Amino acid sequence: MGRSADRPTSPTRWKGTPVQELVATASLGSVYLLFALGLSAAWGTIGILNFAHGAIFVSASYACYELLAIQQLPVQVLAVIAVAVGALLSVVMQVLVFDQIRKRAKSERAAETRILIGGIGAAMIPVAIASHRTKNLAFGLQGSGFQASVWEFGGVRITSIQVVTVLCALGAATTLGWYLKRTRAGLALRSLGVDDQVAALMGIDRRRYAWATMAFAGGLAGLAGVLLTLNLGAISAESGDALLVKAFACVVLGGVGSTTGVVVGCMTLAASETWVLTQTSGMWVEAVSFGIIFVVLLLRPQGIFGRQEVRRV
């Protein structure tokens, strides 16, 4: 359809003022943050690196697209539906795929490898359905009747969807950080990331916490899907693949399991991509994600805020 569908996670190509570029960085980084927070939480606590996370992101937005073909709905309702669909799909993935793999694996290391492969295989199903139904074309949420407001302050343009995206991302990061550090349930969840066998001996139900964590991760992915679709106008069934790589780069850069690290990683990646996009032809934008992963793994494998020793899939 357009370049926005082919390159769903990059800002519009323009060369604006430094303040305008800062706005674009905050908006893009917030989309990454909503997506990467759930990925980091699941990986850093219950040891699940969910490679189906991108498919959940797309499926939630696609479900809203199909509903709009039947009934016009306000954007607030679509956001709630996307969160519910993302959470449900993520829990179903945990129950039907990841839990079953863990039960049958002979060792934790074998389970981790199979979870990676299982996530990739499971992701192909919803993506294939969305591709078939949309005939591999980009799809949007025009039926919601949503029109973003645009404000100008001294030549700097800010849209209402950008403001909402930033507020949602910061709110989710703050809530997750508080939950993990200040609540008993959060401390129990963190203990699973340190040693799940000892945590089980202390009476912590890993399965229940795993389902809750996956529901949280899927819900954030669904919300990110709707917000990005509204921001760009349309995404494609393959949009989640590129976003998954970028989120992985953000998590590795910040440190697995660190909420602050994910925030820093997402904003750093967004700033790097925005700078490359505005200062060059834009051909090197996709290489930034892989380059950051490569450099960080060489120089500081645990990430900026990560522990010296951390469980990795």
Backbone bond lengths (Angstrom), bond angles and torsions (degrees), N, CA, C in turn:
res aa  C-N    CA-C-N  psi(-1)  N-CA   C-N-CA  omega(-1)  CA-C   N-CA-C  phi
1 M - - - 1.457 - - 1.508 108.82 -
2 G 1.287 118.34 -70.26 1.460 121.69 179.42 1.495 109.62 -142.79
3 R 1.277 115.57 177.16 1.455 118.96 -179.24 1.503 112.54 -65.97
4 S 1.320 118.69 -27.62 1.452 120.53 179.14 1.511 111.92 -63.93
5 A 1.349 116.77 -30.78 1.455 119.79 178.83 1.510 111.12 -78.29
6 D 1.350 117.29 -32.36 1.452 119.85 -179.91 1.525 111.96 -77.32
7 R 1.330 115.94 -32.01 1.455 120.95 -177.36 1.519 108.51 -125.21
8 P 1.359 116.63 73.30 1.452 120.40 -166.11 1.512 115.52 -72.38
9 T 1.291 117.37 -14.39 1.453 117.63 -173.91 1.521 112.96 -114.21
10 S 1.308 117.68 19.06 1.451 120.79 -179.81 1.512 110.05 -114.52
11 P 1.321 117.73 143.73 1.445 120.23 178.12 1.509 111.63 -70.28
12 T 1.318 116.06 165.33 1.443 121.20 179.58 1.522 109.95 -62.29
13 R 1.302 116.49 145.34 1.450 119.96 -178.23 1.523 110.42 -79.67
14 W 1.269 115.07 105.79 1.452 120.83 173.93 1.508 107.92 -151.34
15 K 1.292 114.68 165.58 1.451 120.08 177.79 1.515 106.69 -121.78
16 G 1.320 117.32 91.69 1.444 121.65 -174.72 1.517 111.60 -104.19
17 T 1.317 114.51 -167.16 1.450 120.67 178.34 1.523 109.71 -71.57
18 P 1.323 117.90 161.88 1.471 119.93 177.07 1.527 112.78 -56.17
19 V 1.343 117.22 -36.74 1.460 119.97 179.41 1.520 110.31 -67.62
20 Q 1.331 117.39 -39.77 1.461 120.66 178.17 1.521 110.85 -64.17
21 E 1.322 116.60 -39.89 1.461 120.31 177.16 1.528 111.05 -66.48
22 L 1.323 116.90 -32.89 1.460 120.65 176.63 1.521 110.92 -66.10
23 V 1.324 116.64 -38.81 1.466 121.22 176.60 1.525 110.16 -63.12
24 A 1.324 116.49 -44.70 1.458 120.65 178.84 1.519 111.32 -63.05
25 T 1.331 116.63 -40.02 1.461 120.93 178.82 1.525 111.28 -63.59
26 A 1.338 116.96 -44.21 1.461 120.94 -179.66 1.524 110.60 -63.67
27 S 1.336 116.87 -41.37 1.462 120.41 -179.82 1.527 111.59 -66.75
28 L 1.334 116.29 -47.91 1.463 120.46 179.64 1.524 111.19 -64.96
29 G 1.331 116.83 -43.68 1.454 120.27 179.42 1.516 112.60 -63.49
30 S 1.334 117.58 -31.23 1.463 121.10 179.34 1.523 111.25 -70.01
31 V 1.332 117.22 -36.41 1.468 120.14 174.75 1.524 109.57 -63.82
32 Y 1.332 116.30 -46.31 1.466 119.71 176.11 1.524 111.23 -58.02
33 L 1.327 116.03 -40.14 1.466 120.60 -176.47 1.518 111.66 -65.94
34 L 1.329 117.29 -45.69 1.460 120.20 178.12 1.520 111.24 -58.19
35 F 1.308 115.53 -39.26 1.461 120.24 -179.27 1.526 111.89 -74.89
36 A 1.345 116.19 -43.39 1.461 120.20 -172.87 1.520 113.55 -78.26
37 L 1.336 118.44 -25.01 1.464 120.40 -179.19 1.521 111.56 -58.13
38 G 1.319 116.16 -47.34 1.465 120.12 179.67 1.510 111.94 -65.37
39 L 1.333 116.29 -40.81 1.464 120.49 178.61 1.524 110.58 -61.32
40 S 1.337 116.68 -43.73 1.463 121.17 179.88 1.521 112.26 -68.17
41 A 1.350 116.19 -41.03 1.465 119.62 -179.04 1.524 111.43 -61.65
42 A 1.323 116.67 -44.72 1.465 120.32 -179.44 1.521 111.54 -68.66
43 W 1.314 117.01 -39.12 1.461 120.91 -178.53 1.525 111.20 -71.85
44 G 1.309 117.24 -40.10 1.452 120.53 -175.06 1.511 115.26 -82.12
45 T 1.339 118.06 -14.66 1.467 120.09 -178.18 1.525 112.47 -112.88
46 I 1.319 117.32 -58.71 1.467 119.76 -176.65 1.524 111.90 -97.25
47 G 1.346 117.69 3.41 1.460 121.40 174.35 1.507 114.85 71.60
48 I 1.330 117.67 25.50 1.464 121.29 179.89 1.525 109.29 -106.18
49 L 1.325 117.06 111.07 1.461 121.47 170.86 1.523 106.56 -92.87
50 N 1.314 115.42 96.82 1.463 122.00 -170.22 1.518 110.79 -85.96
51 F 1.321 116.69 101.27 1.450 120.86 178.96 1.532 112.01 -80.44
52 A 1.325 116.92 2.69 1.463 120.72 172.56 1.531 110.96 -95.51
53 H 1.319 117.32 5.17 1.461 122.11 -176.92 1.536 111.37 -61.01
54 G 1.329 116.40 -38.97 1.461 120.15 178.36 1.519 112.38 -66.29
55 A 1.327 116.61 -36.28 1.461 120.27 178.34 1.526 111.18 -67.63
56 I 1.329 116.85 -35.49 1.469 120.92 176.80 1.524 110.06 -65.73
57 F 1.311 116.47 -41.36 1.465 122.68 176.50 1.526 111.18 -55.63
58 V 1.326 116.34 -48.45 1.467 121.11 -179.10 1.527 110.91 -70.40
59 S 1.328 116.96 -40.50 1.469 120.87 -176.01 1.519 111.65 -63.47
60 A 1.319 117.93 -37.62 1.459 120.72 179.59 1.524 110.80 -64.70
61 S 1.315 116.49 -43.62 1.459 120.38 178.23 1.525 110.91 -68.31
62 Y 1.328 116.44 -38.29 1.469 120.17 178.78 1.526 111.33 -66.09
63 A 1.328 117.64 -37.31 1.468 120.69 177.52 1.528 110.42 -61.18
64 C 1.325 116.79 -40.35 1.470 120.27 176.47 1.520 111.04 -64.99
65 Y 1.312 116.13 -38.36 1.473 120.89 177.59 1.528 111.07 -60.97
66 E 1.322 117.39 -43.17 1.464 120.88 179.35 1.529 111.23 -68.03
67 L 1.316 117.50 -38.56 1.466 120.53 178.58 1.522 111.48 -65.12
68 L 1.320 116.71 -36.25 1.456 120.23 179.92 1.530 112.15 -68.64
69 A 1.332 115.85 -23.07 1.463 119.06 175.84 1.520 111.37 -70.83
70 I 1.339 115.96 -19.49 1.467 121.05 -179.85 1.519 111.41 -99.61
71 Q 1.328 116.02 -43.71 1.463 120.92 -174.46 1.522 110.15 -145.93
72 Q 1.319 116.46 133.14 1.459 119.62 176.04 1.520 109.44 -72.68
73 L 1.341 115.66 130.81 1.455 121.59 -176.39 1.531 109.35 -130.46
74 P 1.325 117.39 146.63 1.473 119.91 176.37 1.518 110.11 -69.11
75 V 1.309 115.09 158.38 1.455 120.26 -174.42 1.528 111.67 -65.58
76 Q 1.335 117.69 -30.27 1.463 119.83 178.62 1.526 111.08 -63.83
77 V 1.328 116.00 -40.29 1.471 120.55 178.34 1.524 110.05 -67.14
78 L 1.324 116.57 -39.00 1.462 120.21 178.67 1.524 111.30 -62.11
79 A 1.317 116.76 -38.89 1.463 120.28 178.89 1.526 110.90 -63.15
80 V 1.335 116.32 -42.94 1.466 120.24 179.08 1.529 110.24 -64.55
81 I 1.331 115.96 -42.36 1.467 120.02 179.29 1.524 110.73 -63.05
82 A 1.328 116.83 -42.47 1.465 120.57 -179.73 1.523 111.48 -63.21
83 V 1.321 116.83 -41.20 1.463 120.70 177.51 1.529 110.47 -63.01
84 A 1.344 116.62 -43.85 1.461 120.93 -179.55 1.527 111.18 -65.16
85 V 1.325 116.86 -44.23 1.469 120.58 179.80 1.521 110.59 -64.25
86 G 1.327 116.79 -44.98 1.461 119.87 178.92 1.520 112.16 -61.42
87 A 1.330 116.91 -44.16 1.462 120.81 179.53 1.528 110.93 -63.84
88 L 1.335 116.85 -43.70 1.466 120.77 -179.30 1.521 111.60 -63.83
89 L 1.321 116.94 -46.31 1.467 120.26 -179.93 1.520 111.34 -62.62
90 S 1.320 116.52 -39.30 1.456 120.23 -179.36 1.525 111.38 -66.22
91 V 1.326 117.49 -41.47 1.466 120.96 178.08 1.525 110.54 -66.87
92 V 1.320 116.37 -42.20 1.471 120.00 177.47 1.519 110.26 -59.78
93 M 1.324 116.46 -41.39 1.458 120.82 177.44 1.527 110.50 -61.15
94 Q 1.320 116.57 -41.38 1.455 120.87 179.96 1.524 111.11 -65.05
95 V 1.325 116.02 -45.70 1.464 120.57 -176.00 1.529 111.91 -70.18
96 L 1.327 116.87 -46.62 1.458 120.79 -172.58 1.525 114.15 -86.27
97 V 1.308 117.36 -21.86 1.465 119.70 -175.74 1.527 111.69 -115.99
98 F 1.316 116.99 -63.84 1.461 119.79 -170.69 1.526 112.91 -70.25
99 D 1.348 117.25 -42.49 1.469 119.08 177.54 1.516 111.40 -62.44
100 Q 1.324 116.88 -40.06 1.463 120.82 -179.01 1.530 111.00 -66.95
101 I 1.335 115.96 -37.30 1.458 119.24 178.08 1.522 110.66 -65.40
102 R 1.330 117.00 -43.18 1.458 120.54 -179.83 1.529 111.31 -63.55
103 K 1.318 117.18 -36.90 1.459 120.13 -179.73 1.522 111.90 -64.59
104 R 1.315 116.47 -36.50 1.455 120.90 -172.61 1.523 113.85 -95.52
105 A 1.320 117.38 -11.82 1.466 120.11 -178.40 1.520 110.90 -75.06
106 K 1.325 116.37 143.70 1.446 121.10 -179.11 1.519 112.74 -78.01
107 S 1.326 116.61 -24.75 1.458 120.81 -179.40 1.524 109.22 -146.69
108 E 1.324 115.42 165.86 1.465 120.23 179.16 1.522 111.04 -65.46
109 R 1.316 117.33 -38.34 1.461 120.57 179.62 1.525 110.94 -64.72
110 A 1.340 116.32 -41.14 1.459 119.48 177.96 1.523 110.78 -65.39
111 A 1.330 116.60 -36.98 1.467 120.63 179.04 1.525 110.79 -64.91
112 E 1.330 116.87 -40.35 1.459 120.36 -178.58 1.528 111.32 -63.08
113 T 1.318 116.62 -42.60 1.460 120.57 179.27 1.525 110.93 -64.81
114 R 1.331 116.69 -43.13 1.464 120.10 -179.26 1.524 111.72 -69.67
115 I 1.327 117.00 -31.40 1.465 120.20 177.44 1.527 110.05 -64.50
116 L 1.323 116.87 -39.36 1.461 120.26 176.30 1.523 111.03 -59.77
117 I 1.319 115.28 -49.92 1.464 120.31 -178.61 1.519 110.51 -66.18
118 G 1.351 116.37 -41.58 1.458 119.90 179.39 1.516 112.79 -62.78
119 G 1.335 116.13 -38.38 1.452 119.60 178.34 1.518 112.04 -64.83
120 I 1.331 116.55 -41.22 1.466 120.25 178.52 1.523 110.55 -63.94
121 G 1.350 116.23 -44.00 1.466 119.54 179.93 1.513 112.54 -65.76
122 A 1.340 116.72 -42.84 1.465 120.21 -179.47 1.524 111.31 -65.87
123 A 1.330 116.76 -32.17 1.463 120.45 -179.02 1.516 112.39 -65.44
124 M 1.313 116.79 -27.62 1.462 120.19 -176.40 1.528 112.57 -67.95
125 I 1.340 116.74 -25.66 1.464 119.43 -175.68 1.525 112.15 -68.34
126 P 1.351 119.84 -57.56 1.468 118.66 179.44 1.521 113.13 -65.34
127 V 1.339 117.63 -33.13 1.464 119.89 178.30 1.528 110.47 -65.48
128 A 1.341 116.84 -41.11 1.463 120.58 178.78 1.526 110.85 -64.40
129 I 1.332 116.84 -39.04 1.466 120.55 178.86 1.532 110.40 -63.79
130 A 1.339 115.54 -46.87 1.468 119.47 179.97 1.529 111.20 -64.10
131 S 1.321 117.22 -39.55 1.468 120.76 178.58 1.510 111.50 -63.81
132 H 1.338 116.26 -42.20 1.460 120.46 -179.81 1.523 111.68 -66.26
133 R 1.315 115.83 -44.79 1.469 120.12 -177.03 1.528 111.99 -68.25
134 T 1.323 116.98 -33.91 1.464 120.46 -178.50 1.523 112.63 -96.34
135 K 1.345 115.94 0.72 1.470 121.25 -178.67 1.531 111.44 56.72
136 N 1.326 114.79 38.64 1.460 123.18 177.95 1.525 113.17 61.41
137 L 1.320 117.30 21.90 1.461 121.79 176.87 1.521 109.72 -101.52
138 A 1.316 115.42 157.88 1.455 119.74 177.63 1.524 109.92 -69.05
139 F 1.306 116.53 149.59 1.462 121.57 178.98 1.521 109.50 -131.33
140 G 1.325 116.00 151.62 1.457 120.88 -178.49 1.515 111.80 -133.84
141 L 1.312 115.28 -168.78 1.472 122.06 -177.28 1.523 110.35 -121.25
142 Q 1.341 115.84 42.92 1.455 119.80 -176.96 1.527 112.78 -64.33
143 G 1.307 117.06 -26.31 1.457 120.35 -178.95 1.515 114.19 -67.54
144 S 1.329 117.21 -10.33 1.459 119.71 179.57 1.524 112.03 -75.80
145 G 1.320 116.10 -15.70 1.454 119.94 -177.78 1.515 113.52 71.52
146 F 1.345 116.78 14.88 1.466 120.21 -176.74 1.518 110.48 -76.70
147 Q 1.309 116.06 131.92 1.457 123.01 174.64 1.533 108.18 -126.49
148 A 1.315 115.06 115.50 1.463 119.18 -178.53 1.523 111.14 -70.49
149 S 1.318 115.92 134.91 1.462 120.75 175.02 1.523 108.83 -79.82
150 V 1.317 116.02 146.52 1.461 121.59 -179.89 1.520 108.84 -122.05
151 W 1.331 115.45 127.03 1.455 120.69 177.77 1.525 109.11 -116.81
152 E 1.309 115.82 145.03 1.462 121.60 177.99 1.523 109.82 -121.37
153 F 1.326 115.44 128.92 1.459 121.87 177.86 1.520 107.93 -128.92
154 G 1.309 115.91 104.55 1.453 119.84 179.48 1.512 113.54 59.96
155 G 1.327 116.80 36.54 1.456 120.81 179.61 1.515 114.51 87.86
156 V 1.323 117.76 -2.15 1.475 122.37 178.83 1.521 108.63 -97.60
157 R 1.325 117.00 123.74 1.457 122.42 -178.50 1.526 110.09 -95.25
158 I 1.321 115.63 130.29 1.466 122.31 177.07 1.518 107.67 -131.82
159 T 1.334 117.00 131.25 1.461 120.87 179.55 1.527 109.79 -101.32
160 S 1.315 114.62 158.11 1.463 119.49 -179.73 1.518 111.63 -64.47
161 I 1.324 118.15 -34.36 1.467 120.39 -179.43 1.522 110.55 -69.05
162 Q 1.343 117.79 -31.06 1.459 120.60 175.37 1.525 110.88 -66.50
163 V 1.318 116.04 -42.18 1.466 120.32 178.93 1.523 110.50 -63.25
164 V 1.327 116.70 -45.59 1.465 120.95 179.91 1.525 110.81 -62.27
165 T 1.329 116.74 -41.82 1.467 120.57 -179.67 1.524 111.62 -62.25
166 V 1.324 116.63 -45.08 1.462 120.44 179.65 1.523 111.02 -64.12
167 L 1.329 117.08 -43.96 1.468 120.36 -179.35 1.530 111.26 -64.47
168 C 1.331 117.23 -41.80 1.467 120.39 179.16 1.522 111.24 -64.04
169 A 1.325 116.64 -42.12 1.464 120.39 -179.13 1.519 111.66 -65.41
170 L 1.336 116.58 -47.26 1.459 119.73 179.65 1.526 111.39 -65.32
171 G 1.330 116.52 -38.03 1.456 120.20 177.62 1.519 111.98 -64.00
172 A 1.342 116.71 -42.32 1.469 120.56 179.16 1.523 111.06 -66.08
173 A 1.339 117.39 -42.30 1.462 120.58 -179.94 1.524 111.39 -65.59
174 T 1.327 116.34 -42.46 1.467 120.02 179.39 1.525 111.19 -64.26
175 T 1.329 116.23 -44.30 1.462 121.09 179.87 1.520 111.50 -62.68
176 L 1.339 116.67 -44.13 1.459 120.22 -179.55 1.527 110.87 -65.43
177 G 1.339 117.10 -43.48 1.460 119.85 178.93 1.520 112.31 -61.92
178 W 1.334 116.16 -42.88 1.468 119.89 177.62 1.521 111.05 -64.56
179 Y 1.317 117.16 -42.55 1.470 121.42 -177.48 1.531 110.96 -62.86
180 L 1.326 116.42 -44.73 1.463 119.79 -176.62 1.529 112.92 -69.96
181 K 1.336 117.12 -30.45 1.467 120.35 -174.23 1.521 114.51 -101.39
182 R 1.332 117.10 -23.28 1.464 119.31 -170.82 1.525 114.84 -114.72
183 T 1.313 118.92 -5.48 1.463 120.22 -178.67 1.528 110.35 -117.24
184 R 1.313 115.48 154.42 1.468 120.11 179.72 1.526 110.55 -65.68
185 A 1.335 116.42 -39.40 1.459 119.56 178.62 1.528 110.78 -63.97
186 G 1.336 116.44 -38.66 1.457 119.76 177.77 1.517 112.10 -65.22
187 L 1.324 117.21 -40.52 1.461 120.83 177.14 1.524 111.17 -64.87
188 A 1.338 116.28 -37.66 1.462 119.91 176.77 1.521 110.69 -64.43
189 L 1.336 115.97 -40.09 1.462 120.40 179.13 1.529 110.65 -65.42
190 R 1.332 116.10 -40.67 1.461 119.28 178.44 1.526 111.36 -65.74
191 S 1.313 117.02 -33.32 1.458 120.01 179.54 1.528 111.34 -64.62
192 L 1.332 116.33 -30.36 1.462 119.59 176.84 1.523 110.89 -63.89
193 G 1.337 115.89 -33.97 1.453 119.40 179.02 1.509 113.19 -72.79
194 V 1.343 117.31 -20.84 1.462 121.04 178.74 1.523 110.79 -86.06
195 D 1.328 116.51 -51.73 1.468 121.30 178.94 1.521 107.74 -159.49
196 D 1.321 116.95 101.98 1.464 120.12 -176.28 1.521 112.66 -70.82
197 Q 1.337 117.52 -25.00 1.456 119.30 179.26 1.529 111.09 -71.22
198 V 1.323 116.74 -43.50 1.454 120.01 176.10 1.522 110.36 -65.59
199 A 1.334 116.73 -39.27 1.464 120.78 178.30 1.527 110.81 -61.05
200 A 1.332 116.33 -38.46 1.462 119.71 178.45 1.528 110.96 -65.48
201 L 1.330 117.36 -38.03 1.457 120.70 177.48 1.527 112.11 -64.91
202 M 1.312 115.89 -24.58 1.463 120.91 178.56 1.531 111.88 -87.72
203 G 1.321 117.23 4.99 1.453 121.14 175.50 1.514 115.32 91.02
204 I 1.319 118.04 14.33 1.464 121.12 179.59 1.524 109.25 -85.55
205 D 1.316 116.89 123.24 1.464 123.08 -178.34 1.529 109.02 -82.23
206 R 1.315 116.28 100.61 1.457 119.97 -176.07 1.527 112.07 -62.47
207 R 1.336 116.96 -39.81 1.455 119.42 -176.54 1.526 111.17 -62.37
208 R 1.298 117.43 -44.13 1.468 120.80 -178.64 1.520 110.85 -64.18
209 Y 1.337 116.70 -43.15 1.457 119.91 179.08 1.528 111.31 -68.60
210 A 1.324 116.36 -34.17 1.463 119.76 178.61 1.523 110.46 -64.98
211 W 1.328 117.37 -43.34 1.464 120.17 179.00 1.527 110.87 -62.64
212 A 1.316 116.74 -43.47 1.467 120.20 -179.73 1.531 110.98 -64.59
213 T 1.333 116.43 -40.79 1.463 120.15 179.77 1.517 111.26 -65.20
214 M 1.314 116.44 -42.48 1.459 119.83 179.90 1.525 111.30 -67.82
215 A 1.328 116.94 -35.24 1.464 119.93 176.84 1.531 110.12 -64.04
216 F 1.323 116.30 -42.49 1.464 120.69 177.83 1.525 110.51 -62.44
217 A 1.326 116.99 -45.64 1.461 121.11 -178.89 1.524 110.97 -63.24
218 G 1.324 116.65 -44.78 1.457 120.14 -179.63 1.520 112.55 -66.76
219 G 1.331 116.41 -37.41 1.458 120.11 178.16 1.515 111.88 -62.56
220 L 1.336 117.20 -42.88 1.464 120.47 177.97 1.527 110.91 -66.22
221 A 1.332 117.41 -37.86 1.461 120.07 177.82 1.528 110.49 -63.68
222 G 1.331 116.72 -40.47 1.458 120.09 177.74 1.515 112.34 -63.64
223 L 1.329 116.84 -42.56 1.461 120.97 178.32 1.526 110.52 -63.79
224 A 1.335 116.68 -41.54 1.464 120.32 177.81 1.524 110.92 -61.95
225 G 1.339 116.66 -37.20 1.457 120.37 179.32 1.518 112.64 -61.66
226 V 1.322 116.63 -45.98 1.468 120.65 179.81 1.519 110.95 -66.40
227 L 1.328 117.53 -44.93 1.457 120.54 -177.61 1.526 111.54 -65.20
228 L 1.327 117.19 -40.89 1.460 119.59 178.86 1.526 110.99 -67.43
229 T 1.329 116.91 -39.68 1.460 120.36 178.59 1.526 111.19 -63.07
230 L 1.324 116.53 -42.27 1.464 120.21 177.88 1.528 111.06 -66.96
231 N 1.317 116.32 -34.68 1.462 120.81 -178.46 1.524 111.51 -70.30
232 L 1.338 116.49 -43.02 1.461 120.79 -176.99 1.520 113.51 -92.17
233 G 1.320 116.56 -21.50 1.459 120.47 -176.76 1.509 112.97 97.75
234 A 1.338 118.11 -30.00 1.462 121.52 -179.77 1.523 109.62 -165.63
235 I 1.337 115.20 151.56 1.464 121.79 171.29 1.520 106.99 -133.93
236 S 1.315 116.77 172.81 1.456 121.38 178.08 1.519 109.86 -117.30
237 A 1.321 116.17 171.02 1.460 120.88 -178.69 1.526 112.14 -64.56
238 E 1.331 116.97 -22.67 1.462 120.57 -179.32 1.524 113.05 -94.35
239 S 1.322 117.95 3.15 1.466 120.60 -175.92 1.530 112.32 -62.21
240 G 1.319 116.91 -31.61 1.461 120.12 -178.06 1.512 113.49 -67.20
241 D 1.340 118.02 -25.66 1.465 120.42 -178.76 1.524 111.36 -65.04
242 A 1.341 116.12 -47.89 1.463 119.97 179.52 1.522 110.90 -64.80
243 L 1.329 115.99 -39.15 1.461 119.76 -178.96 1.524 111.25 -67.74
244 L 1.322 117.41 -32.95 1.468 121.22 178.62 1.526 110.69 -63.81
245 V 1.321 117.19 -42.27 1.461 121.02 178.74 1.526 110.30 -63.81
246 K 1.330 116.37 -42.33 1.459 120.41 -179.53 1.531 111.04 -66.15
247 A 1.334 116.34 -41.92 1.458 119.89 178.40 1.529 110.90 -64.11
248 F 1.312 116.55 -38.61 1.460 120.82 176.88 1.531 110.28 -61.21
249 A 1.332 116.18 -41.31 1.466 120.24 177.57 1.523 111.24 -63.10
250 C 1.334 116.50 -40.55 1.468 120.70 -179.90 1.523 111.12 -64.68
251 V 1.333 116.68 -42.44 1.465 120.93 -179.21 1.519 110.73 -66.25
252 V 1.324 116.80 -44.70 1.458 121.01 179.32 1.530 110.51 -63.33
253 L 1.325 116.18 -41.10 1.461 120.25 -179.33 1.531 111.28 -64.80
254 G 1.328 117.07 -46.03 1.460 120.52 -177.15 1.504 114.14 -78.71
255 G 1.327 117.03 -31.58 1.463 121.11 -176.89 1.515 110.51 116.29
256 V 1.315 116.58 126.16 1.462 121.41 -177.25 1.524 110.43 -62.65
257 G 1.327 116.92 129.47 1.448 121.66 177.31 1.510 114.75 86.99
258 S 1.328 118.72 -4.82 1.460 122.15 179.88 1.525 109.92 -98.54
259 T 1.326 116.77 116.46 1.466 120.23 179.35 1.523 110.26 -65.84
260 T 1.328 116.61 -44.85 1.463 119.93 177.15 1.518 110.97 -60.85
261 G 1.314 116.21 -39.40 1.456 120.44 179.45 1.515 112.37 -63.04
262 V 1.332 116.58 -39.55 1.466 119.82 179.03 1.525 110.18 -64.64
263 V 1.325 116.86 -41.86 1.471 120.49 178.53 1.525 110.14 -59.66
264 V 1.336 116.20 -49.38 1.462 120.85 -179.95 1.523 110.76 -63.06
265 G 1.330 116.75 -42.27 1.454 120.44 -179.60 1.517 112.67 -62.99
266 C 1.325 116.42 -42.91 1.470 120.14 -179.60 1.519 111.86 -66.31
267 M 1.302 116.97 -43.64 1.462 120.04 -179.37 1.527 110.95 -69.95
268 T 1.333 117.45 -34.79 1.457 120.54 177.47 1.516 110.98 -65.51
269 L 1.321 116.18 -45.02 1.466 119.75 179.12 1.522 110.95 -64.92
270 A 1.326 117.05 -43.26 1.465 120.64 179.21 1.521 111.21 -62.27
271 A 1.336 116.89 -41.89 1.466 120.57 179.00 1.527 110.84 -64.71
272 S 1.325 116.32 -40.95 1.467 120.44 179.88 1.525 110.71 -64.31
273 E 1.329 116.50 -45.11 1.462 120.05 -179.46 1.524 111.46 -66.57
274 T 1.332 116.35 -40.85 1.465 119.50 178.98 1.518 110.77 -62.96
275 W 1.325 116.82 -42.43 1.462 119.96 178.94 1.525 110.98 -63.24
276 V 1.333 116.69 -46.11 1.473 119.84 179.66 1.521 110.73 -61.95
277 L 1.328 116.37 -40.16 1.457 120.76 -176.26 1.524 111.85 -69.46
278 T 1.319 116.89 -36.34 1.465 120.09 -176.39 1.521 112.99 -87.52
279 Q 1.333 117.40 -21.41 1.456 120.19 -175.83 1.523 113.50 -103.53
280 T 1.340 117.05 -11.52 1.462 120.82 -179.69 1.516 109.11 -130.93
281 S 1.324 115.03 -170.84 1.466 119.93 179.18 1.526 111.90 -73.25
282 G 1.312 117.87 -13.23 1.459 121.75 178.77 1.510 114.64 94.27
283 M 1.329 117.24 -1.57 1.465 120.14 -176.81 1.525 112.41 -70.19
284 W 1.351 116.95 -19.29 1.460 120.05 -174.63 1.522 112.70 -98.60
285 V 1.320 117.61 6.38 1.470 119.64 -175.92 1.517 111.80 -60.57
286 E 1.319 117.74 -47.88 1.462 120.60 -177.26 1.521 112.27 -65.05
287 A 1.346 116.41 -28.04 1.466 119.57 -179.45 1.524 112.05 -71.95
288 V 1.331 117.33 -18.96 1.461 120.38 -178.63 1.522 110.72 -62.16
289 S 1.339 117.55 -45.80 1.465 121.44 -178.61 1.521 111.39 -57.98
290 F 1.330 116.24 -49.85 1.456 119.98 -178.46 1.526 111.08 -67.97
291 G 1.324 116.24 -36.12 1.460 119.46 178.84 1.515 112.07 -64.18
292 I 1.339 116.96 -40.21 1.458 120.87 178.88 1.522 110.47 -65.01
293 I 1.320 117.22 -43.77 1.468 120.89 177.73 1.532 109.96 -58.01
294 F 1.314 116.42 -46.69 1.462 121.18 -176.60 1.529 111.30 -62.97
295 V 1.335 116.89 -47.84 1.462 121.07 -177.13 1.526 111.08 -65.31
296 V 1.347 116.83 -44.16 1.462 120.34 -177.66 1.523 111.07 -66.09
297 L 1.331 116.97 -41.92 1.458 119.76 179.56 1.529 111.62 -64.17
298 L 1.322 116.71 -29.48 1.462 119.90 178.62 1.529 111.75 -78.25
299 L 1.323 116.91 -45.97 1.463 121.16 -171.46 1.527 113.58 -91.71
300 R 1.320 117.81 -37.36 1.470 121.13 -177.92 1.526 108.76 -147.74
301 P 1.312 117.93 80.89 1.467 121.55 -174.53 1.521 114.16 -57.84
302 Q 1.337 118.46 -29.51 1.461 120.50 -178.26 1.520 112.38 -81.29
303 G 1.331 118.48 -4.53 1.457 121.12 -179.66 1.522 111.76 86.13
304 I 1.325 115.70 174.17 1.468 120.99 -175.58 1.528 111.48 -63.60
305 F 1.337 116.08 -45.94 1.468 120.47 -176.68 1.523 112.30 -111.68
306 G 1.320 117.55 11.57 1.453 120.62 -176.87 1.507 112.94 -79.56
307 R 1.324 116.35 161.22 1.456 121.73 176.03 1.522 109.29 -72.98
308 Q 1.314 115.73 158.96 1.453 120.69 178.74 1.515 111.07 -61.55
309 E 1.315 115.65 -39.24 1.453 120.44 176.72 1.522 107.07 -122.25
310 V 1.311 115.80 123.80 1.453 120.32 -177.29 1.517 108.95 -141.33
311 R 1.309 115.14 144.41 1.461 119.43 -179.94 1.503 109.22 -69.06
312 R 1.323 116.43 130.35 1.454 120.22 178.39 1.516 109.49 -129.25
313 V 1.310 114.97 144.74 1.458 118.62 178.03 1.515 108.87 -80.64
